Every structure is written in structure tokens, then in C-alpha cells.
Amino acid sequence: MNGPGPEHDHRVLYTLDTLTPVFTQAGFDVRPLEWWDADHTFRHADWDVRDGPIYRSRHLDHRNAAFRAGRGAPGFTSLILDGHRPPATA
């Protein structure tokens, strides 16, 4: 819906607004790393690929080389969230 690809071939199309509650309701704290906003603008937060490399990301996918170089939009993206369970409290 907010990404560059066709949505008709997806069985379920998640957005930041629809996927985040799935994780928060399961007890995770969620930080979005890469997503498309409601205005169809690609957004991203800084994250270190050494924490968990994801090929289909702005950092690693060869189709995003021009974007990394500051020339154009990303070529291929995924919705990427970082989910952590908060420490249990006593």
C-alpha cells in the first residue's frame, strides 16, 4: 500500500500501523527501522547491520545502491521492525 511494489500479489500487506500492534500486544517494545509512511515516503532509522543483517534493506540490497549514494529512491525495501521484550519487573 505504501511501498513501491504491487500489493495485489500479497496475501497480507502489513504497514507500520498494522504490524506494530501485533508485536506490542505480544509484549514487545517496537522500533521501526525501515518503512513507508502514509504519504508514500520511505523512512528509515539508523541501525547496525551487524546486529542482524537483512538483505532486502537499504543497507544491503544491491538494488538500493543508487539510494545509498544519494541518487534516487530505494529500489527494493521491506518493512523492518526491531522488537525487544522489556526486562521482567519484580
C-alpha positions in Angstrom: 0.0 0.0 0.0 2.8 2.4 0.9 5.7 0.7 -0.8 6.8 0.7 -4.4 5.8 -2.8 -5.3 2.4 -4.4 -6.3 0.1 -5.1 -3.4 -2.2 -7.4 -5.3 0.2 -10.3 -5.1 0.4 -10.2 -1.3 -1.9 -12.3 0.8 -1.4 -9.8 3.7 0.0 -6.4 3.3 1.4 -5.0 6.5 2.2 -1.4 7.2 3.9 0.1 10.1 0.5 1.0 11.6 -0.9 -2.6 11.2 2.2 -4.7 12.1 3.4 -2.7 15.2 0.3 -3.6 17.3 0.9 -7.3 16.6 4.2 -7.1 18.4 3.2 -4.6 21.1 0.2 -6.7 22.1 2.6 -9.7 22.4 4.7 -7.7 24.9 7.4 -6.3 22.7 8.8 -2.8 22.5 9.0 -1.9 18.8 11.3 0.4 17.0 10.7 0.9 13.2 13.9 0.7 11.2 12.6 0.9 7.6 9.1 1.7 6.4 6.9 3.7 4.0 4.7 6.4 5.7 1.1 7.3 4.9 2.4 9.9 2.4 4.3 7.2 0.4 7.7 8.5 1.6 10.4 6.0 2.5 11.6 6.4 6.1 14.4 4.8 8.0 16.2 4.9 11.3 19.9 4.3 11.8 20.6 0.6 12.6 23.7 -1.5 12.5 23.6 -4.4 10.1 26.0 -6.3 12.4 23.0 -6.5 14.9 21.1 -8.6 12.3 21.8 -8.3 8.6 18.7 -8.1 6.4 19.5 -8.4 2.7 16.3 -6.7 1.5 17.2 -3.4 3.2 18.5 0.0 2.2 21.9 -1.1 3.7 22.5 -4.4 1.8 20.2 -4.9 -1.3 22.2 -4.2 -4.5 19.0 -2.6 -6.0 19.4 0.2 -3.4 22.9 1.2 -4.4 21.8 4.5 -6.1 19.7 5.4 -3.0 22.7 4.8 -0.7 24.7 7.1 -3.0 22.1 9.8 -2.7 20.7 9.4 -6.2 17.1 8.5 -6.3 14.6 6.4 -4.4 15.2 3.0 -2.9 14.8 0.2 -5.4 13.6 -2.6 -3.1 12.6 -2.4 0.5 11.0 -4.3 3.3 9.1 -3.2 6.4 11.7 -3.7 9.1 10.9 -3.5 12.8 13.2 -4.1 15.8 11.3 -5.8 18.6 12.6 -6.3 22.1 10.9 -7.8 25.1 11.3 -5.4 28.1 13.0 -6.8 31.1 10.7 -8.5 33.6 9.9 -6.5 36.6 9.8 -8.0 40.0 
